[in-house]
Amino acid sequence: MYQVPQITDSIYYVGVNDRMKALFENMWSLPQGVAYNAYLIVDEQTTLIDTVDVCYSDIFFHKLDLILQGRPLDYLIINHMEPDHGGSIGLLRKRYPELKIVGNKKTFEMLRGFHGITEGLHEVKNGDALSIGGHEFSFLMAPMVHWPEVMFTYEQRKRVLFTADAFGSFGALDGILRDSELGDRSAYLREMERYYACVIGKYGPFVQKALANMDKQGLAIDHLCPAHGVVWTPEGFGEARRLYDRLSRFEAEDGVVILYGSMYGNTEQLADVIAQSLSAAGIKRIVCHNVSKSDPSAILADIFRYRGLIIGSPTYCGELFTPIANLMNLIRIRDVKDRLYTAFGSYTWAPAAVKKLIPFAEEMKWEFVGEAVELKMSELSSVLDLSWALGQAMAARLLAPKG
């Protein structure tokens, strides 16, 4: 007999899977879909934590009905107002007009803006508590992880932490609810890394504050429940936490991303020479991305992962190749820190790309390595040695002792 999945004997998973959407935020690929997680706690009073995308509200309400069996819903705790989690709030309020909505001041500003709801609100601040019988909640503000209203909710009796988008991942839940049920956690962590780079990316300092707040509270955690992806248990959460700590400090492995655009293959040849030079110098982790073909979310994930970045572009209409300029803007928006950077490019009659690539280092406050290389037309032999030297310079800088 079917039963709604449970986190504990009184905490139910009422989230949904979305395998229809091609792009998350209409930008990031979803080859394995995505889950919108929501949780229902049944006690003397009933409490829902977050809702789901309004497109899946019928499935969501069906799950609520199966559990509540005609009981009222007393509280909705809103950890995050983004429409993939808050989209069903308006419909929920119509179903349960006496529902008390719990959030912080910024939550309520967005609640009014998205749903026109201004009544039946219970405001909480950092450290406040709410009891619903045998369960007691406390609230930790986590602003800018990754919206200003975000907060975490901790259920003290069952030791469950609900963390909005933090510790989430792309990927539908294919029958698996907990990290302990994953066959290959490393593959899942890669998707989590891609999610972080695309969605949380810029807000590393705020993630660090949220982690510090968790530590300060001394929370014992048996289950950590994000708004996307699997529920974390003590078996896997340490690894997930270390990943978040590393990404939010912009720490990177000693590898290189070569990001290039090429219209007729000339710039691509330079990319290959530089990659061969890096390998010959002892660099083991090298990723070449053709910006016209590679998934932008995979590119960003690799830029978060590796310390070296080399960008190559042909000159196009006196400017950078447009897909390269667009990708650079995605990097710029995320304010990626502490990278080693260099550049190469090509042109036919008016050199411009390399001139425009070099200042990116100063703009991002990165170290520029070696001498940029520029190819005219198809005169590859004229820049082979320079391209090789560029790869060697990046490798030497990466392999130099740190500090």
Contacts in CASP RR format, 6 or more apart in sequence:
PFRMAT RR
TARGET T0000
AUTHOR 0000-0000-0000
METHOD contacts of the structure
MODEL  1
MYQVPQITDSIYYVGVNDRMKALFENMWSLPQGVAYNAYLIVDEQTTLID
TVDVCYSDIFFHKLDLILQGRPLDYLIINHMEPDHGGSIGLLRKRYPELK
IVGNKKTFEMLRGFHGITEGLHEVKNGDALSIGGHEFSFLMAPMVHWPEV
MFTYEQRKRVLFTADAFGSFGALDGILRDSELGDRSAYLREMERYYACVI
GKYGPFVQKALANMDKQGLAIDHLCPAHGVVWTPEGFGEARRLYDRLSRF
EAEDGVVILYGSMYGNTEQLADVIAQSLSAAGIKRIVCHNVSKSDPSAIL
ADIFRYRGLIIGSPTYCGELFTPIANLMNLIRIRDVKDRLYTAFGSYTWA
PAAVKKLIPFAEEMKWEFVGEAVELKMSELSSVLDLSWALGQAMAARLLA
PKG
4 12 0 8 1.000
4 13 0 8 1.000
4 14 0 8 1.000
4 63 0 8 1.000
4 66 0 8 1.000
4 67 0 8 1.000
5 12 0 8 1.000
5 13 0 8 1.000
5 177 0 8 1.000
6 12 0 8 1.000
6 13 0 8 1.000
7 13 0 8 1.000
7 39 0 8 1.000
7 158 0 8 1.000
7 160 0 8 1.000
7 177 0 8 1.000
7 223 0 8 1.000
7 225 0 8 1.000
7 231 0 8 1.000
8 158 0 8 1.000
8 160 0 8 1.000
8 223 0 8 1.000
10 41 0 8 1.000
10 42 0 8 1.000
10 43 0 8 1.000
10 135 0 8 1.000
10 158 0 8 1.000
11 39 0 8 1.000
11 40 0 8 1.000
11 41 0 8 1.000
11 42 0 8 1.000
11 155 0 8 1.000
11 158 0 8 1.000
11 160 0 8 1.000
11 223 0 8 1.000
12 39 0 8 1.000
12 40 0 8 1.000
12 41 0 8 1.000
12 42 0 8 1.000
12 63 0 8 1.000
12 67 0 8 1.000
13 37 0 8 1.000
13 38 0 8 1.000
13 39 0 8 1.000
13 177 0 8 1.000
13 231 0 8 1.000
14 38 0 8 1.000
14 39 0 8 1.000
14 40 0 8 1.000
14 48 0 8 1.000
14 60 0 8 1.000
14 63 0 8 1.000
14 64 0 8 1.000
14 67 0 8 1.000
15 35 0 8 1.000
15 36 0 8 1.000
15 37 0 8 1.000
15 38 0 8 1.000
15 39 0 8 1.000
15 52 0 8 1.000
15 60 0 8 1.000
15 63 0 8 1.000
16 35 0 8 1.000
16 36 0 8 1.000
16 52 0 8 1.000
16 53 0 8 1.000
16 56 0 8 1.000
16 59 0 8 1.000
16 60 0 8 1.000
17 33 0 8 1.000
17 34 0 8 1.000
17 35 0 8 1.000
17 172 0 8 1.000
17 173 0 8 1.000
17 174 0 8 1.000
18 30 0 8 1.000
18 33 0 8 1.000
18 34 0 8 1.000
18 35 0 8 1.000
18 36 0 8 1.000
18 53 0 8 1.000
18 55 0 8 1.000
18 56 0 8 1.000
18 172 0 8 1.000
19 33 0 8 1.000
19 172 0 8 1.000
20 55 0 8 1.000
21 30 0 8 1.000
21 33 0 8 1.000
21 34 0 8 1.000
22 29 0 8 1.000
22 30 0 8 1.000
23 29 0 8 1.000
23 30 0 8 1.000
24 30 0 8 1.000
24 34 0 8 1.000
24 170 0 8 1.000
24 198 0 8 1.000
24 199 0 8 1.000
25 198 0 8 1.000
25 199 0 8 1.000
27 198 0 8 1.000
27 296 0 8 1.000
27 297 0 8 1.000
28 170 0 8 1.000
28 194 0 8 1.000
28 198 0 8 1.000
28 199 0 8 1.000
28 296 0 8 1.000
28 297 0 8 1.000
29 295 0 8 1.000
29 297 0 8 1.000
30 170 0 8 1.000
30 171 0 8 1.000
32 170 0 8 1.000
32 171 0 8 1.000
32 172 0 8 1.000
32 174 0 8 1.000
32 191 0 8 1.000
33 170 0 8 1.000
33 171 0 8 1.000
33 172 0 8 1.000
34 84 0 8 1.000
34 170 0 8 1.000
34 171 0 8 1.000
34 172 0 8 1.000
34 228 0 8 1.000
34 229 0 8 1.000
35 171 0 8 1.000
35 172 0 8 1.000
35 173 0 8 1.000
35 228 0 8 1.000
35 229 0 8 1.000
36 52 0 8 1.000
36 53 0 8 1.000
36 56 0 8 1.000
36 84 0 8 1.000
36 85 0 8 1.000
36 227 0 8 1.000
36 228 0 8 1.000
37 50 0 8 1.000
37 225 0 8 1.000
37 226 0 8 1.000
37 227 0 8 1.000
37 228 0 8 1.000
37 229 0 8 1.000
38 48 0 8 1.000
38 49 0 8 1.000
38 50 0 8 1.000
38 51 0 8 1.000
38 52 0 8 1.000
38 60 0 8 1.000
38 85 0 8 1.000
39 48 0 8 1.000
39 49 0 8 1.000
39 50 0 8 1.000
39 162 0 8 1.000
39 225 0 8 1.000
40 46 0 8 1.000
40 47 0 8 1.000
40 48 0 8 1.000
40 49 0 8 1.000
40 63 0 8 1.000
40 64 0 8 1.000
40 67 0 8 1.000
40 68 0 8 1.000
41 47 0 8 1.000
41 48 0 8 1.000
41 49 0 8 1.000
41 132 0 8 1.000
41 135 0 8 1.000
41 155 0 8 1.000
42 67 0 8 1.000
42 68 0 8 1.000
43 132 0 8 1.000
43 133 0 8 1.000
43 134 0 8 1.000
43 135 0 8 1.000
44 132 0 8 1.000
44 133 0 8 1.000
44 134 0 8 1.000
45 74 0 8 1.000
45 75 0 8 1.000
45 132 0 8 1.000
45 133 0 8 1.000
46 68 0 8 1.000
46 71 0 8 1.000
46 72 0 8 1.000
46 73 0 8 1.000
46 74 0 8 1.000
46 75 0 8 1.000
46 132 0 8 1.000
47 74 0 8 1.000
47 75 0 8 1.000
47 76 0 8 1.000
47 77 0 8 1.000
47 132 0 8 1.000
47 135 0 8 1.000
47 137 0 8 1.000
48 64 0 8 1.000
48 73 0 8 1.000
48 75 0 8 1.000
48 76 0 8 1.000
48 77 0 8 1.000
48 92 0 8 1.000
49 76 0 8 1.000
49 77 0 8 1.000
49 79 0 8 1.000
49 153 0 8 1.000
49 162 0 8 1.000
49 225 0 8 1.000
50 77 0 8 1.000
50 78 0 8 1.000
50 79 0 8 1.000
50 80 0 8 1.000
50 85 0 8 1.000
50 86 0 8 1.000
50 162 0 8 1.000
50 164 0 8 1.000
50 227 0 8 1.000
51 57 0 8 1.000
51 60 0 8 1.000
51 76 0 8 1.000
51 85 0 8 1.000
51 86 0 8 1.000
51 87 0 8 1.000
51 88 0 8 1.000
51 89 0 8 1.000
51 92 0 8 1.000
52 59 0 8 1.000
52 60 0 8 1.000
52 84 0 8 1.000
52 85 0 8 1.000
52 86 0 8 1.000
52 87 0 8 1.000
52 88 0 8 1.000
53 83 0 8 1.000
53 84 0 8 1.000
53 85 0 8 1.000
53 87 0 8 1.000
53 88 0 8 1.000
54 83 0 8 1.000
54 87 0 8 1.000
54 88 0 8 1.000
54 91 0 8 1.000
56 88 0 8 1.000
57 87 0 8 1.000
57 88 0 8 1.000
57 91 0 8 1.000
60 88 0 8 1.000
61 88 0 8 1.000
61 91 0 8 1.000
61 95 0 8 1.000
64 73 0 8 1.000
72 96 0 8 1.000
72 98 0 8 1.000
72 99 0 8 1.000
73 92 0 8 1.000
73 95 0 8 1.000
73 96 0 8 1.000
73 99 0 8 1.000
74 98 0 8 1.000
74 99 0 8 1.000
74 100 0 8 1.000
74 132 0 8 1.000
75 99 0 8 1.000
75 100 0 8 1.000
75 101 0 8 1.000
75 102 0 8 1.000
75 122 0 8 1.000
75 130 0 8 1.000
75 132 0 8 1.000
76 89 0 8 1.000
76 92 0 8 1.000
76 99 0 8 1.000
76 100 0 8 1.000
76 101 0 8 1.000
76 102 0 8 1.000
77 102 0 8 1.000
77 103 0 8 1.000
77 130 0 8 1.000
77 137 0 8 1.000
77 153 0 8 1.000
77 162 0 8 1.000
78 86 0 8 1.000
78 89 0 8 1.000
78 101 0 8 1.000
78 102 0 8 1.000
78 103 0 8 1.000
78 107 0 8 1.000
78 111 0 8 1.000
78 149 0 8 1.000
79 85 0 8 1.000
79 150 0 8 1.000
79 151 0 8 1.000
79 152 0 8 1.000
79 153 0 8 1.000
79 162 0 8 1.000
79 163 0 8 1.000
79 164 0 8 1.000
79 227 0 8 1.000
80 86 0 8 1.000
80 147 0 8 1.000
80 149 0 8 1.000
80 150 0 8 1.000
80 164 0 8 1.000
80 165 0 8 1.000
80 227 0 8 1.000
81 107 0 8 1.000
81 110 0 8 1.000
81 111 0 8 1.000
81 114 0 8 1.000
81 147 0 8 1.000
81 149 0 8 1.000
82 147 0 8 1.000
82 165 0 8 1.000
83 114 0 8 1.000
84 227 0 8 1.000
85 164 0 8 1.000
85 227 0 8 1.000
86 114 0 8 1.000
87 114 0 8 1.000
89 101 0 8 1.000
89 111 0 8 1.000
89 114 0 8 1.000
89 115 0 8 1.000
89 117 0 8 1.000
90 115 0 8 1.000
90 117 0 8 1.000
92 99 0 8 1.000
93 99 0 8 1.000
93 101 0 8 1.000
93 115 0 8 1.000
93 117 0 8 1.000
99 120 0 8 1.000
100 120 0 8 1.000
100 121 0 8 1.000
100 122 0 8 1.000
101 111 0 8 1.000
101 117 0 8 1.000
101 120 0 8 1.000
101 121 0 8 1.000
101 122 0 8 1.000
102 121 0 8 1.000
102 122 0 8 1.000
102 124 0 8 1.000
102 130 0 8 1.000
103 121 0 8 1.000
103 122 0 8 1.000
103 123 0 8 1.000
103 124 0 8 1.000
103 139 0 8 1.000
103 149 0 8 1.000
103 151 0 8 1.000
104 123 0 8 1.000
104 124 0 8 1.000
104 125 0 8 1.000
104 139 0 8 1.000
104 141 0 8 1.000
104 149 0 8 1.000
104 151 0 8 1.000
105 123 0 8 1.000
106 143 0 8 1.000
106 148 0 8 1.000
106 149 0 8 1.000
107 149 0 8 1.000
107 151 0 8 1.000
108 118 0 8 1.000
108 121 0 8 1.000
108 123 0 8 1.000
109 149 0 8 1.000
110 149 0 8 1.000
111 117 0 8 1.000
111 118 0 8 1.000
111 121 0 8 1.000
112 118 0 8 1.000
122 130 0 8 1.000
124 130 0 8 1.000
124 139 0 8 1.000
124 151 0 8 1.000
125 139 0 8 1.000
125 141 0 8 1.000
126 139 0 8 1.000
126 140 0 8 1.000
126 141 0 8 1.000
126 151 0 8 1.000
126 213 0 8 1.000
127 138 0 8 1.000
127 139 0 8 1.000
127 140 0 8 1.000
128 138 0 8 1.000
128 139 0 8 1.000
129 136 0 8 1.000
129 137 0 8 1.000
129 138 0 8 1.000
129 139 0 8 1.000
130 136 0 8 1.000
130 137 0 8 1.000
130 138 0 8 1.000
130 139 0 8 1.000
131 137 0 8 1.000
134 157 0 8 1.000
135 155 0 8 1.000
135 156 0 8 1.000
135 157 0 8 1.000
135 158 0 8 1.000
136 155 0 8 1.000
136 156 0 8 1.000
136 157 0 8 1.000
137 153 0 8 1.000
137 154 0 8 1.000
137 155 0 8 1.000
137 156 0 8 1.000
138 153 0 8 1.000
138 154 0 8 1.000
138 156 0 8 1.000
138 217 0 8 1.000
139 151 0 8 1.000
139 152 0 8 1.000
139 153 0 8 1.000
139 154 0 8 1.000
140 151 0 8 1.000
140 152 0 8 1.000
140 153 0 8 1.000
140 154 0 8 1.000
140 210 0 8 1.000
140 213 0 8 1.000
140 214 0 8 1.000
140 217 0 8 1.000
141 150 0 8 1.000
141 151 0 8 1.000
141 213 0 8 1.000
142 150 0 8 1.000
142 151 0 8 1.000
142 152 0 8 1.000
142 163 0 8 1.000
142 164 0 8 1.000
142 166 0 8 1.000
142 206 0 8 1.000
142 209 0 8 1.000
142 210 0 8 1.000
142 213 0 8 1.000
143 149 0 8 1.000
143 150 0 8 1.000
143 206 0 8 1.000
144 150 0 8 1.000
144 203 0 8 1.000
144 206 0 8 1.000
145 164 0 8 1.000
145 165 0 8 1.000
145 166 0 8 1.000
145 200 0 8 1.000
145 203 0 8 1.000
145 206 0 8 1.000
145 207 0 8 1.000
145 210 0 8 1.000
146 165 0 8 1.000
146 199 0 8 1.000
146 200 0 8 1.000
146 201 0 8 1.000
146 202 0 8 1.000
146 203 0 8 1.000
146 206 0 8 1.000
150 164 0 8 1.000
150 165 0 8 1.000
150 166 0 8 1.000
151 164 0 8 1.000
152 161 0 8 1.000
152 162 0 8 1.000
152 163 0 8 1.000
152 164 0 8 1.000
152 166 0 8 1.000
152 210 0 8 1.000
152 214 0 8 1.000
153 161 0 8 1.000
153 162 0 8 1.000
154 160 0 8 1.000
154 161 0 8 1.000
154 162 0 8 1.000
154 217 0 8 1.000
154 219 0 8 1.000
155 161 0 8 1.000
155 162 0 8 1.000
158 222 0 8 1.000
158 223 0 8 1.000
159 219 0 8 1.000
159 220 0 8 1.000
159 221 0 8 1.000
159 222 0 8 1.000
159 223 0 8 1.000
160 221 0 8 1.000
160 222 0 8 1.000
160 223 0 8 1.000
160 224 0 8 1.000
160 225 0 8 1.000
161 214 0 8 1.000
161 219 0 8 1.000
161 221 0 8 1.000
161 223 0 8 1.000
161 224 0 8 1.000
161 225 0 8 1.000
162 225 0 8 1.000
162 226 0 8 1.000
163 224 0 8 1.000
163 225 0 8 1.000
163 226 0 8 1.000
163 227 0 8 1.000
164 226 0 8 1.000
164 227 0 8 1.000
165 199 0 8 1.000
165 200 0 8 1.000
165 226 0 8 1.000
165 227 0 8 1.000
165 228 0 8 1.000
166 200 0 8 1.000
166 207 0 8 1.000
166 210 0 8 1.000
166 226 0 8 1.000
166 244 0 8 1.000
167 192 0 8 1.000
167 224 0 8 1.000
167 226 0 8 1.000
167 232 0 8 1.000
167 237 0 8 1.000
167 240 0 8 1.000
167 241 0 8 1.000
167 244 0 8 1.000
168 192 0 8 1.000
168 195 0 8 1.000
168 226 0 8 1.000
168 227 0 8 1.000
168 228 0 8 1.000
168 229 0 8 1.000
169 188 0 8 1.000
169 191 0 8 1.000
169 192 0 8 1.000
169 195 0 8 1.000
169 226 0 8 1.000
169 228 0 8 1.000
169 229 0 8 1.000
169 230 0 8 1.000
170 191 0 8 1.000
170 192 0 8 1.000
170 194 0 8 1.000
170 195 0 8 1.000
170 228 0 8 1.000
171 191 0 8 1.000
171 228 0 8 1.000
171 229 0 8 1.000
173 229 0 8 1.000
173 230 0 8 1.000
176 182 0 8 1.000
176 230 0 8 1.000
177 230 0 8 1.000
177 231 0 8 1.000
178 223 0 8 1.000
178 230 0 8 1.000
178 231 0 8 1.000
178 232 0 8 1.000
178 233 0 8 1.000
179 185 0 8 1.000
179 188 0 8 1.000
179 230 0 8 1.000
179 231 0 8 1.000
179 232 0 8 1.000
179 233 0 8 1.000
179 235 0 8 1.000
179 236 0 8 1.000
179 237 0 8 1.000
179 240 0 8 1.000
180 233 0 8 1.000
180 235 0 8 1.000
180 236 0 8 1.000
181 230 0 8 1.000
182 188 0 8 1.000
182 230 0 8 1.000
185 236 0 8 1.000
185 239 0 8 1.000
188 230 0 8 1.000
189 239 0 8 1.000
189 240 0 8 1.000
189 243 0 8 1.000
190 301 0 8 1.000
192 240 0 8 1.000
192 243 0 8 1.000
193 243 0 8 1.000
193 247 0 8 1.000
193 301 0 8 1.000
193 304 0 8 1.000
193 305 0 8 1.000
194 297 0 8 1.000
194 298 0 8 1.000
194 300 0 8 1.000
194 301 0 8 1.000
195 228 0 8 1.000
196 243 0 8 1.000
196 244 0 8 1.000
196 247 0 8 1.000
196 301 0 8 1.000
196 304 0 8 1.000
197 247 0 8 1.000
197 297 0 8 1.000
197 300 0 8 1.000
197 301 0 8 1.000
197 303 0 8 1.000
197 304 0 8 1.000
197 334 0 8 1.000
198 297 0 8 1.000
198 300 0 8 1.000
198 301 0 8 1.000
200 207 0 8 1.000
200 247 0 8 1.000
200 248 0 8 1.000
201 247 0 8 1.000
201 304 0 8 1.000
201 334 0 8 1.000
202 333 0 8 1.000
202 334 0 8 1.000
202 335 0 8 1.000
203 248 0 8 1.000
204 247 0 8 1.000
204 248 0 8 1.000
204 249 0 8 1.000
204 250 0 8 1.000
205 248 0 8 1.000
207 244 0 8 1.000
207 247 0 8 1.000
207 248 0 8 1.000
208 245 0 8 1.000
208 248 0 8 1.000
208 249 0 8 1.000
211 241 0 8 1.000
211 244 0 8 1.000
211 245 0 8 1.000
211 248 0 8 1.000
221 234 0 8 1.000
221 237 0 8 1.000
222 233 0 8 1.000
222 234 0 8 1.000
223 231 0 8 1.000
223 232 0 8 1.000
223 233 0 8 1.000
224 231 0 8 1.000
224 232 0 8 1.000
224 233 0 8 1.000
224 237 0 8 1.000
224 240 0 8 1.000
225 231 0 8 1.000
225 232 0 8 1.000
226 232 0 8 1.000
232 240 0 8 1.000
247 304 0 8 1.000
250 304 0 8 1.000
250 336 0 8 1.000
250 337 0 8 1.000
250 338 0 8 1.000
251 338 0 8 1.000
252 304 0 8 1.000
252 305 0 8 1.000
252 306 0 8 1.000
252 307 0 8 1.000
252 308 0 8 1.000
252 338 0 8 1.000
252 339 0 8 1.000
253 285 0 8 1.000
253 305 0 8 1.000
253 306 0 8 1.000
253 307 0 8 1.000
254 283 0 8 1.000
254 285 0 8 1.000
254 306 0 8 1.000
254 307 0 8 1.000
254 398 0 8 1.000
254 399 0 8 1.000
255 283 0 8 1.000
255 284 0 8 1.000
255 285 0 8 1.000
255 286 0 8 1.000
255 287 0 8 1.000
255 306 0 8 1.000
255 307 0 8 1.000
255 308 0 8 1.000
255 398 0 8 1.000
256 278 0 8 1.000
256 283 0 8 1.000
256 285 0 8 1.000
256 286 0 8 1.000
256 287 0 8 1.000
256 306 0 8 1.000
256 307 0 8 1.000
256 308 0 8 1.000
256 309 0 8 1.000
256 310 0 8 1.000
256 394 0 8 1.000
256 398 0 8 1.000
257 287 0 8 1.000
257 289 0 8 1.000
257 299 0 8 1.000
257 302 0 8 1.000
257 303 0 8 1.000
257 306 0 8 1.000
257 308 0 8 1.000
257 309 0 8 1.000
257 310 0 8 1.000
258 271 0 8 1.000
258 274 0 8 1.000
258 275 0 8 1.000
258 286 0 8 1.000
258 287 0 8 1.000
258 288 0 8 1.000
258 289 0 8 1.000
258 310 0 8 1.000
258 312 0 8 1.000
259 289 0 8 1.000
259 291 0 8 1.000
259 299 0 8 1.000
259 303 0 8 1.000
259 309 0 8 1.000
259 310 0 8 1.000
259 311 0 8 1.000
259 312 0 8 1.000
259 324 0 8 1.000
259 327 0 8 1.000
260 267 0 8 1.000
260 268 0 8 1.000
260 270 0 8 1.000
260 271 0 8 1.000
260 288 0 8 1.000
260 289 0 8 1.000
260 290 0 8 1.000
260 291 0 8 1.000
260 311 0 8 1.000
260 312 0 8 1.000
260 313 0 8 1.000
260 324 0 8 1.000
260 344 0 8 1.000
261 267 0 8 1.000
261 268 0 8 1.000
261 290 0 8 1.000
261 291 0 8 1.000
261 292 0 8 1.000
261 312 0 8 1.000
261 313 0 8 1.000
261 314 0 8 1.000
261 321 0 8 1.000
261 323 0 8 1.000
261 324 0 8 1.000
262 268 0 8 1.000
262 271 0 8 1.000
262 290 0 8 1.000
262 292 0 8 1.000
262 314 0 8 1.000
263 314 0 8 1.000
263 316 0 8 1.000
263 321 0 8 1.000
266 314 0 8 1.000
266 346 0 8 1.000
266 375 0 8 1.000
266 377 0 8 1.000
266 378 0 8 1.000
266 380 0 8 1.000
267 312 0 8 1.000
267 313 0 8 1.000
267 314 0 8 1.000
267 344 0 8 1.000
267 345 0 8 1.000
267 346 0 8 1.000
267 375 0 8 1.000
268 290 0 8 1.000
269 380 0 8 1.000
270 312 0 8 1.000
270 344 0 8 1.000
270 345 0 8 1.000
270 346 0 8 1.000
270 373 0 8 1.000
270 375 0 8 1.000
270 380 0 8 1.000
270 383 0 8 1.000
270 387 0 8 1.000
271 288 0 8 1.000
271 310 0 8 1.000
271 312 0 8 1.000
271 344 0 8 1.000
272 288 0 8 1.000
273 384 0 8 1.000
273 387 0 8 1.000
273 388 0 8 1.000
274 310 0 8 1.000
274 344 0 8 1.000
274 387 0 8 1.000
274 388 0 8 1.000
274 390 0 8 1.000
274 391 0 8 1.000
274 394 0 8 1.000
275 286 0 8 1.000
275 288 0 8 1.000
276 388 0 8 1.000
277 387 0 8 1.000
277 388 0 8 1.000
277 389 0 8 1.000
277 390 0 8 1.000
277 391 0 8 1.000
277 392 0 8 1.000
277 395 0 8 1.000
278 286 0 8 1.000
278 391 0 8 1.000
278 394 0 8 1.000
278 395 0 8 1.000
279 286 0 8 1.000
280 392 0 8 1.000
281 391 0 8 1.000
281 392 0 8 1.000
281 395 0 8 1.000
281 396 0 8 1.000
281 399 0 8 1.000
282 395 0 8 1.000
282 399 0 8 1.000
283 394 0 8 1.000
283 395 0 8 1.000
283 398 0 8 1.000
283 399 0 8 1.000
285 306 0 8 1.000
287 302 0 8 1.000
287 306 0 8 1.000
289 298 0 8 1.000
289 299 0 8 1.000
289 302 0 8 1.000
291 299 0 8 1.000
291 321 0 8 1.000
291 323 0 8 1.000
291 324 0 8 1.000
291 327 0 8 1.000
292 323 0 8 1.000
296 327 0 8 1.000
296 330 0 8 1.000
299 327 0 8 1.000
300 330 0 8 1.000
300 331 0 8 1.000
300 334 0 8 1.000
303 309 0 8 1.000
303 331 0 8 1.000
303 336 0 8 1.000
303 339 0 8 1.000
304 336 0 8 1.000
307 338 0 8 1.000
307 339 0 8 1.000
307 340 0 8 1.000
307 398 0 8 1.000
308 339 0 8 1.000
308 340 0 8 1.000
308 341 0 8 1.000
308 394 0 8 1.000
308 398 0 8 1.000
309 339 0 8 1.000
309 340 0 8 1.000
309 341 0 8 1.000
309 366 0 8 1.000
310 341 0 8 1.000
310 342 0 8 1.000
310 343 0 8 1.000
310 344 0 8 1.000
310 390 0 8 1.000
310 391 0 8 1.000
310 394 0 8 1.000
311 324 0 8 1.000
311 328 0 8 1.000
311 341 0 8 1.000
311 343 0 8 1.000
311 344 0 8 1.000
311 357 0 8 1.000
311 360 0 8 1.000
312 324 0 8 1.000
312 343 0 8 1.000
312 344 0 8 1.000
312 345 0 8 1.000
312 353 0 8 1.000
312 357 0 8 1.000
313 320 0 8 1.000
313 321 0 8 1.000
313 324 0 8 1.000
313 343 0 8 1.000
313 345 0 8 1.000
313 346 0 8 1.000
313 353 0 8 1.000
313 354 0 8 1.000
313 356 0 8 1.000
313 357 0 8 1.000
314 321 0 8 1.000
314 345 0 8 1.000
314 346 0 8 1.000
314 347 0 8 1.000
314 353 0 8 1.000
315 321 0 8 1.000
315 345 0 8 1.000
315 346 0 8 1.000
315 347 0 8 1.000
315 348 0 8 1.000
315 350 0 8 1.000
315 351 0 8 1.000
315 352 0 8 1.000
315 353 0 8 1.000
316 322 0 8 1.000
316 353 0 8 1.000
318 350 0 8 1.000
318 352 0 8 1.000
319 325 0 8 1.000
319 352 0 8 1.000
319 353 0 8 1.000
319 356 0 8 1.000
320 328 0 8 1.000
320 352 0 8 1.000
320 353 0 8 1.000
320 356 0 8 1.000
320 357 0 8 1.000
321 353 0 8 1.000
328 360 0 8 1.000
331 364 0 8 1.000
332 363 0 8 1.000
332 364 0 8 1.000
335 364 0 8 1.000
336 364 0 8 1.000
337 364 0 8 1.000
337 365 0 8 1.000
338 366 0 8 1.000
339 364 0 8 1.000
339 366 0 8 1.000
339 367 0 8 1.000
340 366 0 8 1.000
340 367 0 8 1.000
340 369 0 8 1.000
340 394 0 8 1.000
340 397 0 8 1.000
340 398 0 8 1.000
341 360 0 8 1.000
341 361 0 8 1.000
341 364 0 8 1.000
341 366 0 8 1.000
341 367 0 8 1.000
341 368 0 8 1.000
341 369 0 8 1.000
342 368 0 8 1.000
342 369 0 8 1.000
342 370 0 8 1.000
342 372 0 8 1.000
342 390 0 8 1.000
342 393 0 8 1.000
342 394 0 8 1.000
343 354 0 8 1.000
343 357 0 8 1.000
343 358 0 8 1.000
343 360 0 8 1.000
343 372 0 8 1.000
344 354 0 8 1.000
344 357 0 8 1.000
344 372 0 8 1.000
344 373 0 8 1.000
344 374 0 8 1.000
344 375 0 8 1.000
344 387 0 8 1.000
344 390 0 8 1.000
345 353 0 8 1.000
345 354 0 8 1.000
345 357 0 8 1.000
345 372 0 8 1.000
345 373 0 8 1.000
345 374 0 8 1.000
345 375 0 8 1.000
346 353 0 8 1.000
346 374 0 8 1.000
346 375 0 8 1.000
346 376 0 8 1.000
346 377 0 8 1.000
347 353 0 8 1.000
347 374 0 8 1.000
347 375 0 8 1.000
347 376 0 8 1.000
348 376 0 8 1.000
348 377 0 8 1.000
351 374 0 8 1.000
351 376 0 8 1.000
353 374 0 8 1.000
354 372 0 8 1.000
354 373 0 8 1.000
354 374 0 8 1.000
357 372 0 8 1.000
358 368 0 8 1.000
358 372 0 8 1.000
360 366 0 8 1.000
361 367 0 8 1.000
361 368 0 8 1.000
362 368 0 8 1.000
367 397 0 8 1.000
369 393 0 8 1.000
369 394 0 8 1.000
369 397 0 8 1.000
370 389 0 8 1.000
370 390 0 8 1.000
370 393 0 8 1.000
370 394 0 8 1.000
371 386 0 8 1.000
371 389 0 8 1.000
371 390 0 8 1.000
371 393 0 8 1.000
372 390 0 8 1.000
373 383 0 8 1.000
373 386 0 8 1.000
373 387 0 8 1.000
373 390 0 8 1.000
374 383 0 8 1.000
375 382 0 8 1.000
375 383 0 8 1.000
376 382 0 8 1.000
END
